Amino acid sequence: MTWQIVRPSPATVAMKWTGILAACVAAGTLGVARTTPATFHVDGERGDDAAAGTAEATAWRSLEKVNAAELIPGDRVLFKRGGLWRGQLVPQSGSNGVPIVYGAYGAGEKPVLQGSVPRSAAADWTEAAPGIWATRKSEPRLLQQVADLAGSSWRVHQEGGAKVQLTREQEGGRGFVRIACTAAGKAGNHIQLWGPALTNAPAALVLRLRVRSTVPFPLGRVAAILNRPPYSTAFAGAAGRKEIGAAWRTVDVPLVEAAKLEAPPHLHINLGDTLPAGAVFDLEPVGVWAAHLDTEAALPRDVGIVILDHGAKWGVKKWALADVRAPLDYWYDEDGKRVFLACDTNPAARFASVELALTRHIVDQGSRHDVVYDGLAVRYGAAHGFGGGSTARIVIRNCDVYWIGGGLQHWKKRPDGTPHPVRFGNGIEFWGDCDNNLVERNRLWQIYDAALTNQGRDDDETNITYRDNMIWQAEYSFEYWNANRTANIVFEHNTCVDAGDCWSHDQRPDPNGAHLMFYRNPAATTNFVIRNNIFARSTEVCTRMENDWRSGLTMRNNLYHQPEKPFLRWLGTNRFATADFARYQAELGLDQGSLVAEPQFVNPAARDYRLKPGSPGTSLATDGGPVGARW
């Protein structure tokens, strides 16, 4: 065989280099600041992160590339329909009137952003005990030390009635921090220990501490987070609730990267739900090491849902291995970063698909503004589907959000002082300060807490509209509370069905399915409007209000169908049944123009919640049209 070297013509070379240079300029990889917006494509099967991304043929491949790209206002990032990406989307901000758009291209099903890891192969599981199967154990291996914490600066934050004092002590030539607790907290954030910033840290770390306490207690959540709003988490970890006693003990805490932040995160330990009153807790920070983590085996954060055959079955979360007894009970092992599941055979043989939802937001939009999401599917995450505080001018449109929540948020003390876990997870949440956000034409189902919510402490929640959404099988369809100022919240033309009839309901410590969950709201509230909606069936009550803020609330022209359960839990009492609807309208002055009647959906078994001709809701809305979602 004779080989022949064929040299391209100078014109061909020039054309190719011109194309490459143009692509590099569009992507900003040559250091040239772009001023013209571009459209970038992402193909999870055929894409290449080294490509330009500016055409379907040169699509990017991964979420990591999307998150790291240098985007400018007006850019569009489009995921290929029919594709699936595992991990977390961290969007970038546009400018007022010129958002960055995250959407879809091509034909087929909505592109899926998925927050779970698969364990569907038989080799993923071993039988740890008869009928108890475990994923592989992951033990981080320490590499080089990246930070010496001897003499590092630490401070303490206290709230919620907790009272502690921090001093710096010496013993045997070693310095340590002493926290004396005179009044315990009720939640983890009531006592917070803040340490130094981590700069240029690798994705997997081990924090080494020496600890002791005059009163034994378990050390729980350890992290590295932003030390200003929205307090985003960069590294998450846990000490496996290791018991701290009177003798010095060395504890290694793995910290796994949860998100890349714009500023260095600070080491952070929540103590409010664990440190007992009367305890003197001594902590010597030793250092931080880079670590090698078996990423194939590791489940780096709490598993909030075990999803089997895409929702045909699901796991029931337990908090100790000894409690894993009934079929599909499971426990997350913080030390080994693995799951133990009760099953009569290898779970991968019993089920075609085993997905373990990790506790992180699938879309983490903390502090972002001027972003549009259109036509995405967001599923299988154990924190929030869309989450993050301090947002403005966010649009979430035409998205599917499902099988969300259930992860461990923190440990809280009961009145008798014993700790109990608090789980969380909303479909779309606007936390803290938020303004001028729009949520429309989405479908949300199988949500641990609320499908939709704006909530916060001492924050401004203003100008948020939720309209034309279809919600079913969430514990709450809509949840709201605040403590500072709320204005111009509109919840209209939404169809809400079967609140509380969801995967999470029977394993919650507080099952209270409701369409409208209004926890205590001391905020100055004006123009909060709920109109033209359908609320059909819930497991506990249709609406729950913890305090009277009717002066800022308008409810009208809604259609209710609550044939068996109480209609309204008012200030702690199930005061109104559905049969009392007229009395409710007269006494509270709410829901003028609203009706109680069966909606008459086209095909509820197929989740077709359009109204049949002749439904009492076809001309009930304030605009003279049908109530519920208009699509």
C-alpha positions in Angstrom: 0.0 0.0 0.0 1.3 3.4 -0.9 0.6 6.3 1.4 0.1 9.8 -0.1 0.2 13.0 1.9 -2.5 15.4 0.8 -1.9 19.0 1.8 -5.0 21.2 1.9 -4.9 24.4 -0.2 -4.0 27.7 1.5 -7.6 28.8 0.8 -9.0 25.8 2.6 -6.7 26.3 5.6 -7.7 30.0 5.7 -11.3 29.2 5.6 -11.0 26.7 8.5 -9.0 29.0 10.6 -11.4 31.8 10.0 -14.2 29.6 11.2 -12.3 28.5 14.3 -11.4 32.1 15.1 -15.0 33.3 14.7 -16.2 30.5 17.0 -13.6 31.4 19.6 -14.5 35.0 19.5 -18.2 34.1 19.9 -17.4 31.9 22.9 -15.0 34.5 24.4 -12.1 32.1 24.5 -9.6 34.5 23.0 -10.0 37.1 25.6 -12.1 39.3 23.2 -15.1 40.7 25.0 -18.2 39.8 23.0 -20.8 42.5 22.5 -23.1 40.6 20.2 -25.3 37.8 21.8 -24.9 34.3 20.5 -26.9 31.0 20.6 -25.1 28.0 22.1 -26.3 24.4 21.6 -25.8 21.5 24.0 -26.0 17.9 22.9 -25.3 15.3 25.6 -24.6 12.5 23.2 -22.7 14.0 20.2 -21.5 17.3 21.7 -17.9 18.3 22.4 -17.0 20.7 25.2 -14.0 21.8 23.1 -16.3 22.9 20.2 -17.6 26.3 19.6 -21.2 25.5 20.6 -22.6 28.1 18.2 -24.2 25.6 15.8 -25.9 22.2 16.2 -22.9 20.5 14.5 -20.5 22.1 17.0 -22.6 21.7 20.1 -21.2 21.5 23.6 -21.7 18.4 25.7 -21.9 18.9 29.4 -23.5 21.0 32.2 -20.0 21.8 33.4 -19.2 23.5 30.2 -22.5 25.5 30.3 -21.8 26.6 33.9 -18.3 27.7 33.1 -19.0 29.5 29.8 -18.6 33.2 29.6 -22.1 34.4 28.7 -23.4 37.9 28.1 -26.9 39.4 28.2 -28.9 38.2 25.3 -27.2 34.8 25.0 -29.3 31.7 24.6 -28.2 28.2 25.8 -30.3 25.5 24.1 -30.3 21.9 25.2 -31.2 19.2 22.6 -34.7 17.8 23.1 -34.6 14.1 24.0 -31.3 14.5 25.9 -30.5 14.0 29.6 -27.9 15.8 31.7 -27.1 14.8 35.3 -25.9 17.4 37.8 -26.7 21.0 38.6 -27.3 24.0 36.3 -25.8 27.2 37.7 -27.2 30.0 35.5 -25.7 33.3 34.8 -27.3 36.7 34.9 -28.4 38.9 32.0 -29.3 42.6 32.3 -32.6 44.4 32.8 -34.6 43.7 29.6 -31.9 41.5 28.1 -32.0 38.2 29.8 -29.9 35.1 29.3 -32.2 32.2 28.0 -31.9 28.5 28.9 -34.1 26.6 26.5 -34.4 23.7 24.0 -33.9 23.0 20.4 -34.7 20.1 18.0 -37.6 17.7 18.1 -38.8 15.3 20.8 -39.3 15.4 24.6 -38.1 18.3 26.8 -34.4 18.1 27.6 -34.0 16.7 31.1 -31.8 18.2 33.9 -31.6 15.4 36.4 -30.4 15.6 40.0 -29.9 11.9 40.7 -27.3 9.2 40.3 -28.1 5.8 38.8 -27.6 2.6 40.7 -29.4 0.3 38.2 -26.6 -2.3 37.6 -26.3 -5.4 39.7 -22.7 -4.6 40.5 -23.7 -1.4 42.2 -25.1 -3.4 45.1 -23.9 -6.0 47.6 -26.0 -7.8 50.3 -24.8 -6.3 53.6 -27.2 -8.5 55.6 -30.0 -10.8 54.7 -32.5 -8.7 52.8 -30.4 -5.5 53.2 -28.5 -4.2 50.2 -25.9 -1.5 50.1 -24.2 0.6 47.5 -20.4 0.7 47.5 -18.7 2.4 50.3 -16.6 5.4 49.5 -13.6 6.4 51.8 -11.8 9.6 50.8 -8.0 9.3 50.6 -6.0 12.3 51.8 -3.6 13.9 49.4 -1.7 17.1 49.9 -2.6 19.6 52.6 -4.1 22.8 51.1 -4.7 24.8 54.3 -3.1 24.9 57.7 -5.8 26.0 60.2 -3.6 26.4 63.3 -4.4 29.8 64.7 -7.1 30.5 62.2 -9.8 33.0 63.0 -13.3 31.8 64.0 -16.4 33.6 65.1 -19.8 32.6 66.3 -23.3 33.7 65.3 -26.3 33.2 67.6 -30.1 33.8 67.1 -33.5 32.3 68.1 -32.8 32.6 71.8 -29.6 30.6 71.7 -26.7 31.9 73.9 -23.1 31.0 73.6 -19.7 32.6 74.2 -16.6 32.0 72.1 -13.1 32.3 73.6 -9.6 31.3 72.4 -7.7 28.9 74.7 -4.3 27.3 74.9 -3.4 23.8 76.3 -0.1 22.0 75.9 1.1 24.5 73.4 -1.9 24.0 71.1 -4.6 26.6 70.5 -8.3 25.9 70.2 -11.7 27.6 70.1 -14.0 27.2 73.1 -17.8 27.6 72.8 -19.6 27.7 76.1 -23.4 27.2 75.7 -25.8 28.6 78.2 -29.0 28.4 76.1 -29.4 25.8 73.3 -30.9 26.6 69.9 -33.9 24.9 68.4 -32.6 24.8 64.8 -29.2 24.3 63.3 -28.8 28.0 62.2 -29.4 29.3 65.8 -25.7 28.7 66.6 -23.3 29.0 63.7 -19.5 28.7 63.9 -17.8 30.6 61.0 -14.2 29.9 60.0 -11.7 31.2 57.4 -12.3 31.3 53.7 -11.2 28.5 51.4 -9.5 29.8 48.2 -8.7 27.8 45.1 -9.9 24.6 46.7 -10.2 21.3 44.7 -13.5 19.6 44.3 -13.0 17.1 47.1 -11.6 18.0 50.6 -11.2 16.6 54.1 -11.4 19.0 57.0 -9.6 17.6 60.1 -10.8 18.8 63.5 -9.9 17.8 67.1 -13.0 18.1 69.3 -14.2 17.5 72.9 -17.2 18.5 75.0 -18.1 18.4 78.7 -21.6 17.3 77.6 -21.7 14.7 74.9 -23.4 15.6 71.6 -23.3 14.5 67.9 -21.4 16.8 65.5 -23.6 17.1 62.4 -23.5 19.4 59.3 -20.2 20.9 58.2 -19.9 23.0 55.1 -18.2 25.8 53.3 -20.6 28.5 52.3 -20.8 32.1 51.1 -20.7 34.5 54.2 -23.3 36.9 52.8 -26.7 36.5 51.2 -27.8 34.2 49.7 -25.4 32.0 51.8 -24.9 29.6 48.9 -23.2 26.3 49.7 -19.9 25.6 47.9 -18.9 22.5 49.8 -21.2 20.2 51.7 -20.3 17.6 54.3 -21.3 15.9 57.5 -19.4 14.4 60.4 -21.8 11.4 60.4 -23.3 12.6 63.7 -20.2 11.4 65.5 -20.5 11.6 69.3 -18.2 14.1 70.9 -17.2 13.3 74.5 -15.0 14.6 77.2 -11.7 13.3 75.7 -10.1 14.9 72.6 -11.1 13.1 69.4 -9.9 13.6 65.9 -12.6 13.8 63.3 -12.2 13.9 59.5 -15.1 15.5 57.6 -15.3 15.0 53.8 -16.4 18.1 52.0 -17.6 17.6 48.4 -18.1 20.5 46.0 -21.7 21.4 45.6 -21.4 24.6 43.5 -18.8 27.0 42.2 -19.3 30.5 43.8 -18.2 33.9 42.7 -16.4 34.5 46.0 -14.4 32.2 48.3 -16.7 30.3 50.8 -16.0 30.2 54.5 -15.9 27.1 56.7 -19.2 26.8 58.5 -20.6 24.5 61.2 -24.2 24.5 62.4 -24.5 23.7 66.1 -27.9 25.1 67.1 -29.7 21.8 66.8 -27.0 19.7 68.5 -25.0 21.7 71.1 -26.7 21.2 74.5 -27.1 23.9 77.2 -24.4 23.7 79.8 -21.9 22.2 77.3 -18.4 23.6 76.9 -17.3 22.6 73.4 -13.6 22.8 72.4 -12.6 22.7 68.8 -9.1 22.7 67.4 -9.1 23.3 63.6 -6.1 21.3 62.3 -6.2 21.6 58.5 -7.7 21.0 55.1 -6.5 18.3 52.7 -7.2 17.7 49.1 -8.8 14.3 48.8 -9.3 11.6 46.3 -12.9 10.4 46.3 -14.2 7.4 44.4 -16.7 9.3 42.4 -18.2 6.2 40.8 -19.1 4.9 44.2 -19.7 8.0 46.3 -23.1 9.5 47.0 -21.5 12.8 48.2 -24.6 14.2 49.9 -27.8 13.0 51.5 -30.2 10.9 49.3 -33.7 12.3 49.7 -35.6 10.0 47.3 -35.0 6.5 46.1 -36.9 6.5 42.8 -37.7 3.0 41.4 -38.8 2.4 37.8 -39.3 6.2 37.4 -41.8 6.5 40.1 -43.7 3.2 40.0 -42.2 2.6 43.5 -40.1 4.7 45.9 -38.1 4.2 49.1 -39.1 5.1 52.6 -36.4 7.1 54.4 -35.1 6.0 57.8 -32.6 7.6 60.1 -30.7 4.6 61.4 -29.7 1.3 59.9 -31.5 -0.6 62.6 -34.8 0.9 61.4 -34.4 -0.4 57.8 -36.8 -3.4 58.1 -39.8 -3.1 55.8 -39.4 -3.6 52.0 -38.0 -0.4 50.4 -36.9 1.2 53.7 -33.6 2.9 53.2 -30.9 4.8 55.1 -28.2 7.1 53.9 -24.8 6.5 55.5 -23.0 9.8 55.9 -19.7 8.2 56.7 -19.6 5.7 53.9 -21.5 7.9 51.4 -23.8 5.1 50.5 -27.3 3.8 50.8 -28.7 0.7 52.6 -32.0 -0.5 51.1 -34.3 -3.3 52.2 -35.1 -5.6 49.3 -35.7 -9.3 48.9 -33.2 -9.5 46.1 -30.6 -7.2 44.4 -32.5 -4.0 43.7 -31.1 -3.8 40.2 -32.7 -7.2 39.5 -36.0 -6.2 41.0 -36.2 -2.8 39.2 -35.1 -1.8 35.8 -34.3 1.7 37.0 -32.9 2.8 40.4 -32.3 6.5 40.8 -30.9 8.1 44.0 -31.8 11.8 44.3 -29.1 13.9 45.8 -29.7 16.9 48.1 -28.9 19.8 46.0 -30.9 22.2 43.8 -31.1 21.1 40.2 -31.1 24.7 39.1 -29.2 26.8 41.7 -30.1 30.5 40.8 -29.1 32.2 44.0 -28.4 35.9 43.5 -29.2 35.6 39.7 -31.3 38.1 37.8 -32.6 38.5 34.2 -32.8 34.8 33.4 -35.4 32.9 31.3 -35.9 29.1 31.4 -38.2 27.8 28.7 -39.1 24.2 27.9 -36.9 22.2 30.3 -37.7 19.1 32.4 -36.2 19.3 35.9 -36.5 16.1 37.9 -35.1 13.7 40.5 -33.5 16.1 43.0 -33.8 16.0 46.8 -33.5 19.8 47.4 -35.4 22.3 45.2 -36.0 22.0 41.5 -35.4 25.7 41.0 -33.9 27.2 44.2 -31.8 30.1 45.5 -32.3 33.4 47.2 -32.1 37.1 46.2 -33.4 36.8 42.6 -34.9 39.3 40.3 -36.6 39.2 36.8 -36.6 35.5 36.6 -39.0 33.8 34.2 -39.7 30.0 34.4 -42.0 29.0 31.5 -43.2 25.7 29.9 -41.1 23.5 32.3 -41.9 20.2 33.9 -40.7 19.9 37.5 -41.2 16.5 39.2 -40.0 14.1 41.9 -38.4 16.8 43.9 -37.4 17.1 47.6 -37.0 14.9 50.7 -33.4 15.7 51.5 -32.1 16.4 55.0 -32.1 20.2 55.7 -31.1 20.2 59.3 -31.8 18.5 62.7 -34.2 20.3 65.0 -34.9 19.9 68.7 -38.2 18.7 70.0 -39.7 20.3 73.1 -38.1 17.5 75.2 -34.7 18.3 73.7 -34.3 15.2 71.5 -33.3 16.0 67.9 -35.4 15.1 64.9 -34.6 15.5 61.2 -36.2 18.2 59.0 -36.6 17.4 55.3 -37.3 19.9 52.6 -37.7 20.4 48.9 -39.9 22.7 46.7 -40.5 22.6 43.0 -39.9 26.3 42.4 -38.8 28.4 45.3 -38.0 32.1 45.6 -36.2 32.5 48.9 -35.5 35.8 50.6 -35.4 39.0 48.7 -37.1 38.5 45.3 -38.6 40.9 42.8 -40.4 40.8 39.5 -40.4 37.1 38.9 -42.8 35.2 36.6 -43.8 31.5 36.7 -46.2 30.4 33.9 -47.4 27.4 32.0 -45.4 24.8 33.9 -46.4 21.4 35.1 -45.3 20.3 38.6 -46.0 17.0 40.4 -44.7 14.6 43.1 -43.1 17.4 45.2 -42.1 16.8 48.9 -43.1 20.3 50.1 -44.6 23.0 47.9 -44.9 23.0 44.2 -44.6 26.9 44.1 -43.5 29.2 46.9 -42.0 32.5 47.9 -40.8 32.7 51.5 -38.2 34.2 53.7 -37.2 35.9 57.0 -37.1 39.7 57.2 -37.1 40.0 53.4 -38.8 41.9 50.6 -40.9 39.7 48.4 -42.4 41.8 45.6 -44.0 41.6 42.2 -44.2 37.8 41.6 -46.8 36.2 39.3 -47.7 32.5 39.2 -50.2 31.8 36.3 -51.4 29.0 34.1 -49.5 26.3 35.9 -50.8 22.7 36.4 -50.0 21.2 39.8 -50.9 17.8 41.1 -49.7 15.5 43.9 -47.6 18.0 45.8 -47.9 18.2 49.6 -48.7 21.9 49.1 -49.7 23.5 45.8 -48.6 27.0 47.0 -46.9 28.0 50.2 -46.1 31.5 51.5 -44.7 33.2 54.6 -42.5 36.2 55.3 -41.7 38.6 58.1 -40.8 41.9 56.5 -42.6 43.2 53.4 -44.7 41.5 50.7 -46.4 43.3 47.8 -48.0 42.4 44.5 -48.1 38.7 44.6 -50.6 37.2 42.0 -51.6 33.5 41.9 -54.0 33.1 39.1 -55.4 30.6 36.5 -53.6 27.7 38.1 -55.1 24.2 38.3 -54.2 22.4 41.6 -55.2 18.8 42.2 -54.7 16.1 44.9 -52.5 18.0 47.4 -50.9 15.6 49.8 -51.5 12.6 47.6 -47.8 12.3 46.8 -44.8 10.0 47.3 -43.7 11.9 50.5 -46.9 12.2 52.4 -46.9 9.0 54.5 -43.3 9.3 55.5 -43.4 12.9 56.5 -43.3 13.7 60.3 -45.9 16.4 59.6 -48.4 15.2 56.9 -50.6 18.2 56.2 -51.6 18.2 52.5 -53.1 21.5 51.5 -53.4 23.6 48.3 -52.8 26.9 50.0 -50.3 26.7 52.9 -50.0 30.0 54.6 -47.7 29.7 57.5 -47.3 32.6 59.9 -47.0 35.8 58.0 -46.2 38.9 60.1 -45.0 40.8 57.0 -46.6 44.0 55.9 -48.6 42.6 53.0 -50.3 44.4 50.2 -52.0 43.3 47.0 -51.7 39.5 47.5 -54.2 38.2 45.0 -55.5 34.6 44.5 -58.0 34.4 41.7 -59.4 32.3 38.9 -57.8 29.0 40.1 -59.1 25.5 40.6 -58.4 23.7 43.9 -59.6 20.1 43.8 -59.1 17.6 46.6 -56.5 17.5 49.3 -55.6 15.1 52.1 -56.0 17.5 55.1 -57.5 20.9 54.2 -57.8 23.1 51.2 -56.4 26.2 52.8 -54.5 26.7 56.1 -53.9 30.2 57.6 -51.8 30.6 60.7 -52.5 34.2 61.4 -54.9 36.9 60.1 -53.5 39.0 57.3 -56.7 39.5 55.3 -56.1 43.2 55.0 -53.5 42.5 52.3 -55.2 39.5 50.8 -57.7 39.2 48.0 -59.3 35.9 47.1 -62.0 35.7 44.5 -63.5 33.7 41.6 -61.9 30.4 42.5 -63.4 27.0 42.0 -63.1 24.6 45.0 -63.8 20.8 45.1 -63.2 19.4 48.6 -65.9 16.8 49.1 -64.6 15.0 52.2 -61.9 16.9 54.1 -62.2 20.3 55.9 -62.1 23.4 53.7 -60.2 25.8 55.9 -57.9 25.5 58.9 -58.2 29.0 60.4 -55.8 30.2 63.1 -55.1 26.6 64.3 -58.6 25.2 64.1 -60.4 23.4 61.3 -63.2 26.0 61.5 -64.9 25.7 58.1 -66.1 22.6 56.3 -67.0 22.7 52.6 -70.7 22.9 53.7 -69.8 26.1 55.5 -68.6 27.8 52.4 -71.2 30.6 52.4 -70.6 31.2 56.1 -66.8 31.4 55.4 -67.4 34.0 52.7 -69.7 36.1 55.0 -67.5 35.9 58.1 -64.1 36.3 56.6 -65.0 38.3 53.5 -62.8 36.1 51.3 -63.6 34.3 48.0 -66.3 36.5 46.8 -67.5 35.2 43.4 -66.0 31.8 44.1 -67.9 28.4 43.9 -67.8 25.0 45.5 -68.5 22.4 42.7 -66.9 19.5 40.9 -64.7 20.9 38.1 -65.5 18.2 35.6 -62.1 17.6 34.1 -61.8 16.1 30.6 -59.7 13.1 31.7 -58.2 13.4 35.2 -56.8 9.8 35.0 -54.6 11.0 32.1 -53.8 14.3 33.9 -55.9 16.2 31.4 -57.2 18.9 33.6 -59.0 21.0 31.0 -62.6 21.6 31.7 -65.5 19.9 29.9 -68.1 22.0 28.2 -70.7 22.8 30.8 -68.3 22.8 33.8 -69.3 25.4 36.4 -65.8 26.8 36.0 -66.1 27.6 32.2 -67.2 31.3 32.8 -66.2 31.8 36.5 -63.0 33.7 36.1 -62.8 37.5 36.6 -62.0 37.9 32.9 -65.2 36.0 32.0 -63.4 32.9 30.8 -62.7 29.5 32.4 -60.9 29.2 35.7 -57.7 27.1 35.9 -54.8 26.9 33.5 -55.5 28.2 30.1 -53.7 25.6 27.9 
